[in-house]
Amino acid sequence: MHIVSGAHLWQREPSMYREGISDQLREIERQVVEGERQLAECEARLIELKRQNQDTDAAQAELETLRSYQRQREQERQRLLFLLHP
């Protein structure tokens, strides 16, 4: 029977913790990039609607919603970065 000391478990745990955070960070960074793409598309639609003198209310509301989501993703990204590099 092999007994693992408490110190040995503690030494492994931070690595596992960091791996989990790194995985979350990779995912949120993927979402941030996708969010930037969505914002650019929405901004382009809004510009085109304005150019055509069409109603922009729905596009403007969508843009504000996307911006809000993007701020949340960026805040989460910063939180994860802080956990990895306090």
Secondary structure as UniProt FT lines:
FT   HELIX           6..51
FT   TURN            52..53
FT   HELIX           57..84
//
